[in-house]
Amino acid sequence: MVFSSLTFIYIFLPVVFLFYFISPKRVKNYILLLSGLLFFAWGEPVYVLLMVFSASVDYTAGLLIDRYDDRPKLRTLFLVGALVINLGILAVFKYASFFVINVNGLFGINLNDPSLPLPIGISFYTFQSLSYTIDMYMRKIKVQKNYCNYLTYVTLFPQIVAGPIVRYSDVANEIDERKTTVSLASEGIGQFVRGLGKKVLLANNIGALWTTVKDTPIEQLPTMTAWLGILAFTFQIYFDFSGYSDMACGLGKIMGFHFPENFNYPYMSKSISEFWRRWHITLGSWFKSYVYIPLGGNRKGTARTLRNLLVVWFLTGLWHGASWNFVLWGVYYGIIIICEKLFLGKLLDKLPSVIRIVYSFFLVVMGWVLFDVDGLAAAGKFYQTLFGFGQGGLMDGNSLYLLSTYLLVFIICILGSTDYPKKIVNKMLVKFRRTEYLVPVFVLGMMLVCTAFLVNATYNPFLYFRF
Amino acid sequence: MNPKKLSVILFFVLLFALPIITFALPKKEFSESENRVLATMPKLTGETLADKSFMSGFDSYFADHFVFRDQWISAKTRIELLSGKREIGGVFISKNRMLEDVQEPDEALVDKNLSAIKEYAASQEEGTTSVLLAPTAADIYKEDLPSNAPVMDQSRFIQNSYDKLGSGVSCIDAAGALGKAKGSDIFYRTDHHWTSLGAFTAYQASASALQFSPLSREDFTVEDASDEFLGTLYSKTLYNGIPSDTIQLYHYQDDSAVTQVVVNTGSSKESYDSIYFRDFLEQKDKYSVFLGQNQPVVTIKTNNPNGKKLLVFKDSYAHCYAQFLIPHYSEIALVDMRYMSGSYKNYLESSDYDQTLFLYNVSTFTTDNSVQKLSLAK
């Protein structure tokens, strides 16, 4: 199920909330577990079993690691076992086709392509569940003995399919003990509604422009249209994904959970290193905690640091999907970040903020070409077109038409990518206390407008479902 | 009340009220305003669950029957217009009218359509086959399109197509005539069809190709049959900023000229005594007052003593055009190959007719390949 659907908002949510809030405390996790399974099964009626299996492996590994606390070799064995099983499942379902195709191409052989359909959210829940086993191994958390509670954590419906990647340690206490308050719930509702608006009103709208551009044969694509298209995607993916994360965190708050935030105005970053501290924060910090630091981080000399960075960025790319596009996209960021660490960073520090923001934004936009134009050759042609070496000329009537019909949406997207609206609202709320009453009006208005767009949704994809 | 409490209450009231009302209200099978059959509740079986068709079916069912659906859609159209969008669901909305977006044609498809007609013409007596490609409103009222909107140049397309058809076919320049008449209401403002006046204009332009002397407007009595027509373009957008259209019927002297109208649905034949199916005036789909909805074959017989018979291969543009042919023929057969699976020969023989007319609007002709069924007759 997706958040941005009528079925989710007007059937799933009211039913789940009704049972959740009327039931006594000790039953609440069962209700959550049931609703998480149902939510997942709506999109993956068969693979739901795979997820339960994957979670059970980590649950068992956690128990065993706890049980044999004084047997280091056994503990390591359990950790490795859980890693192998979980990453093995991920490898088979997500990367097998990619692997087979490349091996076939490389050696000229003809292995059978299994072409299994990708289970929704597998990259997210595998990483989530693994965080528990690894943290258990590193003795950072206490064991969860209650199977239902553990499964509840993995299947928490707000975050199961698209993050944020909530680590067990983030919610360990709240799984056992949490409280919904009016204040937290209203905060959550505000965040949910904002996220819904980002997704339904901004991402879907501007995304339609990118779809039009992507469907144009590259030979006929003028430079200006290509720029409009890739900028549209730049905003689409941000509002799509951060909108989804906002909805997840908001729903969490309504039920008393505090999930980690996943985005912090990434397009205002003044360097690429900063961008990745503001974009998909939970993924970056996962790789940092569980790959970069265990590899030695930056404590073992420059050469090792560089190697570790490249490994992390290769994996970050690969995590996004089984294709060379994503791998290259990850390595692209790895190289930029290495440059920033070595010399570029010091240079940037001397420049005015505006230039640093433009620098980062430009590189990010260039990255999105690799990310979303399928195939490296096609991406190469797209770059050519962007820089005026394409066959479609510089601009045509259609470029102007697209610009004029999407101009207002672009302006709203640009403003929405900065923290100015938030600052203004906060100032207003402090200065004129009465304006507090605008918040419920905003909630109601946004819900109504989004409902109108969902009732007649012609274009409502969800980008991060592929990962 | 505390504004935080208010947020929570409003959110939950909305969350519960809308689905409850949706399920409490009786369900419609057909949406008059959108002019389409609504989704039905999918069957819940192991199979439909496993292949997810239950889930997608339920999503459409819930959306189709969602309370105040029409109002939500209208609101969405209004908001999209405010955001700067000018085209909504394939419909351009301007101050004056709505216009169907006709996309650049698929050349290969068009060429096949044209050669099918050419081949047909070659098999007929010389000079008896005519073609009328009608432009749509988007071409005649270009000034109502947003500036730089990417639309095809229909007039040029029609000219090119006529050139390709060559001299074996008499081509009718309706586009030129319609362009000159654009000051009058020759196209509906909420529907993709031409009006009776538009069809009349094209009829006058057809005279030399079809070899009759055209009547003038004064020869007809015009009846305003309904002024509440909201057409297909309205159905797609539910935009209520354009007032409803008037449907006019052009009566030549009196309707007694028509002796019989036979509608062959493929499975049955029904007889009527008028080309006007007035029941439709009470429904949403008011354009169907002209000979009803599309059917494989409709035959009109008149008391005209001249014995001339005309065969028309057509789309729905021909329905209101047909009213002007009645004074000139004793029999007219309208054949819609989109609604038959085999050859038209299963219904009639072209040799029984003195003339053939192909009448399509550019939108149909560039997207539909049913004309190619002509070759099944060989």
Interface residues (C-beta under 8 A of the other chain):
Chain A: M1 S5 L6 T7 I9 Y10 I11 L13 P14 F17 L18 W42 G43 P45 V46 V182 S183 A185 S186 I189 G190 V193 N205 G397 N398 L400 Y401 S404 T405 Y406 L407 L408 V409 E436 Y437 V439 P440 V443 L444 M447 L448 V449 T451 A452 F453 L454 V455 N456 A457 T458
Chain B: N2 P3 K4 K5 L6 S7 V8 L10 F11 F12 L14 L15 F16 L18 P19 T22 L49 A50 K52 M55 F58 D59 F62 A63 F66 R69 W72 I73 A75 K76 I79 S83 G84 K85 R86 E87 G89 P146 S147 N148 A149 P150
